[in-house]
Amino acid sequence: MSVMADIVDQQTRSRMMSRIRGSNTKPEILLRRALHAEGFRFRINVRRLPGTPDIILPRWNAAILVHGCFWHRHPGCPKATTPASNRSFWQEKFTANVKRDRRALLQLDELGWRTLTIWECAIGRHVPAPLVQEVAVFLRGNGTELRGHDDPIRQGEIALSSNDPASFVVVECHLAENSGMSF
């Protein structure tokens, strides 16, 4: 995890941070447009579900969460930096965010929802067609084609591949109550 030096004063940083939105972010909007263009119909920010998923597709019994790499601590991502000032505050905040994310995924699983987490770095400035294709395979095919056998993927994740930035793969996640997600 890297540390970023702040290039603005504390008052400016505070103003900038207060304007960060929790829903209808640019990556969410881009993904929703791409999914709609592929014929998917969905609901957004459903508050009655744990974690208020960004996109739910009731027909496929699936919830999609679009996570910002910074706020949700995408492991190994260069966007998941830690501010240099007030480090203990940020560490506590990030730890609480990750725990809340894990708890929401567990609760969604208990309710029978399949979940797909898509990291902001995978979307970028526009949604790449291969990413939309992977999401469509996950949704339409229950994810079985991704693994080559009949058990559907219940929890998946899509991130930018460091080996080939033009390719995307749904990675199966296994949720454990007392630990982090394992892949």
N, C-alpha and C positions, 0 to 999 in steps of 0.2 A: 504494500500500500504506500503510495507516495504522498508527500506533503506539498501543498501548494502555497506559495507565498502570495499574500494579498497585495494587489496593486492599487487598491482604493482605500480611502479612509473608512473608519468604522461606521459613521453615519450613512455614507453612500452604500456600503455593503448591506447595512440593515434595510435600507429602502429597497435595494435590489432584491434581497431575499424575501421580503414581504410580498413582492409581486409574483412570486413563483406560484403557479396554479397546481392544484391537486387533481383536477379533472379537465377534460377537453384540452389536453396538451397537444402540441404539434405532432408527436409520434402517434398518439391515439387517433387524431383526426385523419392523418395520412393512412393509417391502417384501416380505419373504418371505410374510407373512400375506396380503397383497393378491394376490400371484402365485398362491399356493396356492388362494385363493378363486376365482380365474379358471380353475382347473384345471391349472395348470402344476405339474409335478413336477421336482424338482431335487436337487442335492447342494450341501452348503455347505462352505466352507473346504477345498477340495481341495488338499492339500499337494503332491501330485505334479505339479501344474501351476505354471508360473512365476507368481510374485506371489501365490500362494494366493488365487485369485478367491473373492469372497464367496459367489457363487451360480453354479453351472454347470448348464446344461440340455443334457445330452448329445443328446437327441432333436433339438434345434435347432442343435447344435454351437455353442452360444453361452455366453459367460462374462459375468457382470454383476459389476462392481466398484462398490461403494457407497463413495464417497470423502467424507471429512469435509473441509469447505471450509478449515478452519484447517490441518490437518496436511498436506493434499495441495495447498495453495496454489491454490485456485480463483480464476482471474484475474478481477478486478473485483468479487469478492464482498465485502460488508462483514464477513463472518465470517473472512476471511483476513487478520487483523491480525497484527502482529509485536509481541511483548512488548518493552517499553522496556528492561528490564534484560537484560544479557548478550546483546546483539544479534548479535555475531559468532557465538556458539554457535547461536543460532536460525537465522541465515542459512545456516550450514553444514548444519544438520539439515534445513531445508526444501529446500535445493538437492539434498541426497542423496535425500530422499523423492521429489522430482519425477523425478530421474534414474532411480531404481529403478522408479517407476511406468512411465516411458517404456520402459525395458528390458523389463519384464514384458509390456507390450502388444505390443512387437515380437516377443518370443518366442512369445506366444500366437498371434499372426498367422502366424508361421513354422510353427507346429504345426497351422494350419488352423482355429483357433477364431475366430469372430466375437466382438467384444467391445463391451459397452455400459457406459460409465461414467455413473453417476447420482450427481450431487452432492447432498450432505446438504441444501442449501438448497431443492432441488426437492421433497424429501419433507416437511420440516417436522414438525409434530406428528402428522399423519396423512397417508396416501398419497392424494393427489387422484385421482379416477377418470380424468381426462384423462391423467395420467401413466401409470397402469396400461394405458390404451388404447394409448398410444404404445409402451410396452414390448411389448405383445402384437402390435402391427403389426410391430415390428422382428423379433420372434421368429418369428411364424407366417408372415409374408410375406417373409422374408429382407430386409426393409427396402426392397424395390423400390418399393412404393407411395409411400414417403416422398419419392422423388426423381422419380417419373414415368417411369422407364425400367427396363430389365431387369437392370442390373448390381446385385447385392446390396451393401448397405452392410456393410463388413467391420468397421469401427470407428466407433462412434457415441458421442454424449455427450448427456445430458439435464441441463439446469440450469434454474433458475427464470428466466423471461423478465422482463426489467426493463420491457418495454413492456406486457405483459399477464400479471400474476402468476397468472392462472387458466388459461393455456395452456402447453402443453409441446410441444416439437418435438425429434425426434432430429436432431442436427447431425452430419453426416458428418465424421470426422476422417481425416487422412492422416498416417501415421506416417513419419517420416524418421529414419534411423539417427543422424545427427549434429546434428539440430536438435530443437526442441520440436514438439509436435503442432501441425499447422496446420489451419485450418478453412476 
